[in-house]
Amino acid sequence: MENKGEAPYLYWTYLTQGSEQLVIAATSQGLCYVGSWEQSLQVVKDWAKKSYPSYEWVQDEAHMEPYHRQLKEYLEGERTSFSLPLDLQGTPFQRSVWDAMSQVPYGQTVSYLDVAQILHNPKSVRAVGSAIGKNPVLIVAPCHRIIGKNGGMTGYRGGIPMKQQLLSLESAGRH
């Protein structure tokens, strides 16, 4: 519970899947960060200093349980979409890109150009790529579903192996 006059909290925990582990974090408003496999906690804290500078870090499994559960269900192939509140810090353009890529259905991929066209601005492909690279909630805002125009794997903050793993999971789970 946040008290008036105290720093707001940034709750966090680890999510472990097999031999992989990632950090997830949320404010009282919603999920704000999903890391990549084996990303250090210090990288997440450095990110938070920029996006949530006045927040106090609290490791809290109970607060993080709904986020942890839905991500775990996704990674186990039991969930194809999320119903989590989000608290994303970004420019209006970045937020519009994150919203647009969240419209890409489970098990499907689109190109950066496709995302730019969803935004009715096909000339913004480079800016779209930059905004996607700053997506703070991997998996939930599914930037792994964005690929090159030629169908190739392109950069991914979580690394190409993680991107391929998520796309394979979704391909196997498609009905």
C-alpha positions as a Python dict, from the first residue, in 0.01 Angstrom:
ca = {
    (1, 'M'): (0, 0, 0),
    (2, 'E'): (149, 332, -102),
    (3, 'N'): (135, 603, 162),
    (4, 'K'): (114, 975, 94),
    (5, 'G'): (456, 1132, 119),
    (6, 'E'): (649, 807, 58),
    (7, 'A'): (813, 707, -265),
    (8, 'P'): (586, 490, -480),
    (9, 'Y'): (685, 126, -516),
    (10, 'L'): (816, -69, -810),
    (11, 'Y'): (736, -431, -728),
    (12, 'W'): (938, -705, -890),
    (13, 'T'): (1004, -1077, -893),
    (14, 'Y'): (1170, -1343, -1101),
    (15, 'L'): (981, -1568, -1339),
    (16, 'T'): (1154, -1901, -1398),
    (17, 'Q'): (1071, -2128, -1691),
    (18, 'G'): (1284, -2441, -1715),
    (19, 'S'): (1645, -2326, -1697),
    (20, 'E'): (1556, -1969, -1799),
    (21, 'Q'): (1478, -1676, -1572),
    (22, 'L'): (1356, -1322, -1631),
    (23, 'V'): (1261, -1022, -1420),
    (24, 'I'): (910, -879, -1419),
    (25, 'A'): (811, -551, -1252),
    (26, 'A'): (492, -357, -1186),
    (27, 'T'): (375, -40, -1020),
    (28, 'S'): (47, -18, -833),
    (29, 'Q'): (-103, 80, -1172),
    (30, 'G'): (11, -226, -1367),
    (31, 'L'): (286, -427, -1532),
    (32, 'C'): (570, -204, -1648),
    (33, 'Y'): (857, -439, -1734),
    (34, 'V'): (916, -789, -1867),
    (35, 'G'): (1283, -865, -1915),
    (36, 'S'): (1465, -1111, -2132),
    (37, 'W'): (1606, -1448, -2032),
    (38, 'E'): (1904, -1417, -1799),
    (39, 'Q'): (1903, -1036, -1806),
    (40, 'S'): (2064, -908, -1487),
    (41, 'L'): (1861, -731, -1223),
    (42, 'Q'): (2104, -440, -1253),
    (43, 'V'): (2003, -384, -1618),
    (44, 'V'): (1639, -364, -1506),
    (45, 'K'): (1726, -125, -1223),
    (46, 'D'): (1919, 97, -1465),
    (47, 'W'): (1613, 105, -1694),
    (48, 'A'): (1388, 190, -1397),
    (49, 'K'): (1609, 485, -1294),
    (50, 'K'): (1514, 649, -1623),
    (51, 'S'): (1147, 548, -1644),
    (52, 'Y'): (1049, 542, -1274),
    (53, 'P'): (1321, 749, -1102),
    (54, 'S'): (1142, 816, -773),
    (55, 'Y'): (1016, 460, -721),
    (56, 'E'): (1142, 236, -441),
    (57, 'W'): (1221, -126, -541),
    (58, 'V'): (1039, -399, -348),
    (59, 'Q'): (1065, -770, -424),
    (60, 'D'): (706, -885, -368),
    (61, 'E'): (583, -1221, -498),
    (62, 'A'): (229, -1162, -368),
    (63, 'H'): (185, -834, -556),
    (64, 'M'): (340, -985, -869),
    (65, 'E'): (137, -1309, -862),
    (66, 'P'): (-128, -1214, -1125),
    (67, 'Y'): (144, -1101, -1368),
    (68, 'H'): (359, -1404, -1292),
    (69, 'R'): (64, -1642, -1340),
    (70, 'Q'): (-44, -1505, -1679),
    (71, 'L'): (312, -1500, -1815),
    (72, 'K'): (372, -1854, -1688),
    (73, 'E'): (46, -1970, -1852),
    (74, 'Y'): (157, -1813, -2181),
    (75, 'L'): (501, -1978, -2162),
    (76, 'E'): (337, -2314, -2091),
    (77, 'G'): (113, -2278, -2399),
    (78, 'E'): (-206, -2234, -2194),
    (79, 'R'): (-270, -1864, -2271),
    (80, 'T'): (-282, -1676, -2601),
    (81, 'S'): (-359, -1324, -2475),
    (82, 'F'): (-318, -1118, -2161),
    (83, 'S'): (-566, -932, -1943),
    (84, 'L'): (-314, -745, -1734),
    (85, 'P'): (-322, -377, -1647),
    (86, 'L'): (-16, -201, -1788),
    (87, 'D'): (174, 106, -1672),
    (88, 'L'): (396, 190, -1968),
    (89, 'Q'): (618, 497, -1980),
    (90, 'G'): (691, 615, -2332),
    (91, 'T'): (629, 890, -2582),
    (92, 'P'): (286, 907, -2746),
    (93, 'F'): (441, 764, -3064),
    (94, 'Q'): (605, 475, -2878),
    (95, 'R'): (278, 395, -2704),
    (96, 'S'): (92, 399, -3037),
    (97, 'V'): (348, 153, -3180),
    (98, 'W'): (319, -75, -2875),
    (99, 'D'): (-60, -64, -2907),
    (100, 'A'): (-40, -141, -3281),
    (101, 'M'): (188, -440, -3239),
    (102, 'S'): (-41, -568, -2963),
    (103, 'Q'): (-308, -607, -3233),
    (104, 'V'): (-102, -874, -3411),
    (105, 'P'): (-280, -1204, -3336),
    (106, 'Y'): (-118, -1490, -3149),
    (107, 'G'): (77, -1716, -3383),
    (108, 'Q'): (105, -1457, -3661),
    (109, 'T'): (381, -1223, -3767),
    (110, 'V'): (391, -890, -3948),
    (111, 'S'): (668, -664, -4073),
    (112, 'Y'): (780, -328, -3939),
    (113, 'L'): (620, -177, -4250),
    (114, 'D'): (291, -345, -4161),
    (115, 'V'): (302, -181, -3817),
    (116, 'A'): (378, 156, -3978),
    (117, 'Q'): (79, 105, -4207),
    (118, 'I'): (-146, 21, -3910),
    (119, 'L'): (-44, 367, -3784),
    (120, 'H'): (-133, 516, -4126),
    (121, 'N'): (227, 632, -4165),
    (122, 'P'): (419, 393, -4395),
    (123, 'K'): (720, 627, -4403),
    (124, 'S'): (775, 582, -4028),
    (125, 'V'): (930, 234, -4056),
    (126, 'R'): (1259, 336, -3891),
    (127, 'A'): (1082, 517, -3608),
    (128, 'V'): (856, 213, -3564),
    (129, 'G'): (1165, -9, -3534),
    (130, 'S'): (1315, 223, -3276),
    (131, 'A'): (993, 228, -3070),
    (132, 'I'): (965, -151, -3087),
    (133, 'G'): (1323, -175, -2960),
    (134, 'K'): (1221, 24, -2653),
    (135, 'N'): (921, -198, -2572),
    (136, 'P'): (946, -249, -2193),
    (137, 'V'): (708, -546, -2170),
    (138, 'L'): (845, -826, -2384),
    (139, 'I'): (595, -1106, -2454),
    (140, 'V'): (293, -903, -2334),
    (141, 'A'): (338, -637, -2605),
    (142, 'P'): (441, -899, -2861),
    (143, 'C'): (735, -741, -3041),
    (144, 'H'): (859, -1094, -3112),
    (145, 'R'): (581, -1109, -3374),
    (146, 'I'): (743, -830, -3576),
    (147, 'I'): (982, -956, -3843),
    (148, 'G'): (1167, -819, -4143),
    (149, 'K'): (983, -743, -4466),
    (150, 'N'): (1155, -1042, -4625),
    (151, 'G'): (1033, -1270, -4343),
    (152, 'G'): (1371, -1283, -4169),
    (153, 'M'): (1439, -1262, -3798),
    (154, 'T'): (1542, -910, -3709),
    (155, 'G'): (1673, -758, -3386),
    (156, 'Y'): (1498, -833, -3059),
    (157, 'R'): (1582, -693, -2716),
    (158, 'G'): (1558, -1044, -2574),
    (159, 'G'): (1790, -1185, -2839),
    (160, 'I'): (1708, -1381, -3154),
    (161, 'P'): (1701, -1719, -2971),
    (162, 'M'): (1429, -1590, -2736),
    (163, 'K'): (1234, -1448, -3031),
    (164, 'Q'): (1254, -1781, -3214),
    (165, 'Q'): (1151, -1966, -2897),
    (166, 'L'): (839, -1746, -2855),
    (167, 'L'): (743, -1775, -3222),
    (168, 'S'): (787, -2155, -3206),
    (169, 'L'): (571, -2170, -2893),
    (170, 'E'): (296, -1975, -3069),
    (171, 'S'): (325, -2174, -3390),
    (172, 'A'): (287, -2499, -3196),
    (173, 'G'): (-10, -2363, -3002),
    (174, 'R'): (-208, -2231, -3298),
    (175, 'H'): (-550, -2390, -3344),
}
